[in-house]
């Protein structure tokens, strides 16, 4: 009996290690000015990750935060909310689209989008969320990118290993 329990424990431990070893970590910078010259930007503004991956939101320039936009996350997913000028780490489990913003600069269009997995079951729900005009324009571009970039080989941004 002990042999079977030890064997089962070993198999479970190996599976957990394999799962965590495959997870990647990505970095999103919170910037006053992006590399393309636009002001108040997340860089990259669009990111595709897989379930279990972690995203670090880094306040490269002070005075920014990152939080989910109400209504712009998959059903059953937990919203996130960082503190002003502090790094935030979020591990994504639920597949779908996550729209997020910098609350102080939301009206200036500081929004981003993370696609978790290779499908977007909540695409239409995200498109229906009412946000101010300038963020709406930027979010529309990000939503288009999410649809063009579907598939396992389309990760945007570099994983930090």
Order of alpha helices (4+ residues) and beta strands (2+ residues): alpha-beta-beta-beta-beta-beta-beta-beta-beta-alpha-alpha-beta
